[in-house]
Each structure stands twice: as C-alpha cells, then as structure tokens.
Amino acid sequence: MKVAPGTALEVSLRWDEDNIQPVGRLAYRDRTAYLEYDDAFLKSGLELSPVHYKTSAGLKQPYDVRVFEGLHGVFHDSLPDGWGRQLVDRRARQLDIEPATLTPLDRLACVGASGIGALCYAPAIDVWDADDRALDLDQLAVDARLVLAGNVGEVLSALGQAGGSPGGARPKALIGINDEGHAIHGGDYIPAEYEAWLVKFPGRGDPEDIAAIEMAYATMARKAGVVMPETRLINGKDGQRYFATKRFDRIGNRRVHVHSASGLLYTDIRIPQLDYKDLILLTRSVTRDQRECKAMFLLAIFNVLSHNRDDHARQFSYTMECDGTWKLAPAYDLTWCAGPGGEHSTSVLGHGKDITRAHLIELGKKAELKKQNAKEIISNVEIAIGNWQTYAGEFGVHQNSNKLISRSLDEVSL
C-alpha cells in the first residue's frame, strides 16, 4: 500500500484506452511534491492547471505547499476526500499500516487509473483484493453503514473497488450500469454495454429519503436552467432507493480531465473562504467563455435560493478535453443543506447569509451581465424553486423533509 521510498509516480492523461498521453514524473520529498513534465507534454501546448502554472521545463513545486499536504492542487483533486479517504485509512489499518504514514503519493498510487477524470498514476497499488465485478447495491449500502459504524470486516474490498475514489462525505460508488440494470465496478474500464454512473448511499445523519430529496433537487435545478448530468433513482430491495448520476468525466471509455475550483485556487474546503465573485472570475480565466460565466452565475443563484449551503470549493469543477478546451463542468451535489454555522460555504460578495436581490444583481455585474438579464435569471430560478412541492411529490420526499425544506425555501425568498 506504500510506494518504495524515493519512487516517483508516472503521471499520464488517459483520454481512452488507445490514447494515453504522458504528463511527467511526480516525486515527494520533505513534505513537498515536485513535478517534472514529459518532453512531449512540454510541446503539446496543454495547460494541466491553468491558473498558477504554465507548462515549462524544470521542477514544479505546488503553488502553496501549506495546502494539500504539499501536493499540487491538480493532483490533490484525484485523491478521495471524506468517505473515500476513510476507506483507504481503514484498509491501511487492516494491513497494519498507520494511515498517518501514507504520503500523498502513496494515496495517488492507490487511485491508479480508477479516479475521477483522465489523470492516472503508475505504479498503481491494488489494495482491495476483490475480483468479482458484479455488485449488489443493497449489500453495498448495508456495508457502508457498517463501515460508518466502525465495523469493517471484509466489506472494504467491495466498497473500495466501488467507491475508493469519489470525494465528499456521503458513501459513494463508481459503477457501470447496463440496460437491464445490472451493476458492476466502474472505477477503471467499463465494458461497451455499460455506462459509467456514480451512486450514493445514505451517510450518517442523513434522512431516509435523502435519495428522493437529491433527485427532486436535480430536477428542480434542470427546470431552473442549470446544466446537470443525467440522474436517476435506483430501486433496491425493501423499498430502499439510491440516487445515481451519470458521470460527466466518462463518455463510454473516453475520459475528460477534471479540475476543481479547490485545486485550481488552492482553497482548503474546511475553511470557508471562497466567494461567488471569485468563481465567476475563475470561470472567465479558465474557459474564456462568457456563456460559462453566465452558467456559473445561474448556479450561484440556484444554490442561494434553494438553500444549498454545502457550496464549498470542491463542489465546482471544470473539464478539459484532449484539445485543451475548458468548460464549466455540469453541476453536482445539489441538495438542501444548513451550511456551516447556517451560512453558505461560498459567500455572495462577502455575505454568507441574509443575501438579498440587490446582492445577486450586483453579482451579475461581475459576470458582465446586463441588469435585466440578471433579473431574468433570478426570476426563472425563483419560478423553478416555487414548484418544489411538485418535485417533492413526484419523487416521494417524506412529509417531514418536505416541511423542513419548504420552510427553508420560504426563508430565503428575496
């Protein structure tokens, strides 16, 4: 589970099985990572992380070594956060390895080729010891609850293969689903008859209907004009349902590079410090596309009006195709959240709560939107959120959850 001391990782962009582009070598010394680009990558004209770096010769240190354990932000995005990290740590203990001794390169080696996006790392370390690709989602959900409760046993192998890489606090699994609804492990290669999906299981403290709530929010966001991946509810046994979203980083076995706002800006998600103005400026810098800036403004409005306050820097991502074209990624993890201290993780012009229409219209100026255009976007989102009861009823949100969310939505009305 640990790479040999002094071993460098080979980093590549795996666009598909037949197009693997070497990026360079990554080494780690004295709690600092160093990247040396491959000669061919230097000539490619691609920018792996376009905010703080330019592709050039020489050893490249992280922009801020105090963040991400001295790892570059773009590579930190490959590491699991929350649930995925918990699985790796517990597997390490099973192997008599103290998790604190794992370096970021050890953890990247555990990701190998199974992470989100196109970045892959070699040599890869397979720590899960599971060969059967078929999945029982109901059993995975039960196993996830056991892991959360501290009873790991043999469940880590299946959970690790299915969900060792996704970020976020809630248990997740990367899976492939075919037309018959059969599910397999989907972290790396997925057979042609399957599509890549991410499925979520209830976490500690989640309501029983969390899947229905997130499905209702995804539908509400689409009605508001937010670009979303395809989503669905998967029915399990005994009435259990799971929220699933089609992966935007996979089209068949073709991959796209994914980079979060957290990794781009070196923003620690544990410390609320981001503003939607920053995200709009970041979107303009990365994509150079006014349409993407407008999309970011729309997402900000939706998060504010829908009481989605878990809007930290890792909840916003950008994708890069193999030709170097950057876009704002489809929205994800949209649901009701009270937020840290009752405030948004990402503020609106310095305001974490009590955000007014005037604040949002002023934010529209940062996106270079005309006042009337900003007002129309706000109005469209208000109309979509005003139909919350319809979405809640359509997907079976429980009465208690419905009341709580309805009351919160009324409180944030402009």
Secondary structure, DSSP 8 states (H G I E B T S, - for coil): ----TT--EEEEEEEETTEEEEEEEEEEETTEEEEEE-HHHHTT---SSTTT----SSEE--S-TTSGGG--HHHHTTS--THHHHHHHHHHHHTT--GGG--HHHHHHHHTT-SSSSEEEES----S-----B--HHHHHHHHHHHHHT--TTHHHHHHHHHSS--SSS-EEEEEE-TT--EEE-SS---TT-EEEEEE---TT--TTHHHHHHHHHHHHHHHT-----EEEEE-GGG-EEEEEE-TTEETTEE-EEEEHHHHHT--TTS--EEHHHHHHHHHHHH--HHHHHHHHHHHHHHHHTTB----GGG-EEEE-TT--EEE--------B--GGGS-SEEBTTBSSS--HHHHHHHHHHTT--HHHHHHHHHHHHHHHTTHHHHHHHHT--HHHHHHHHHHHHHT--
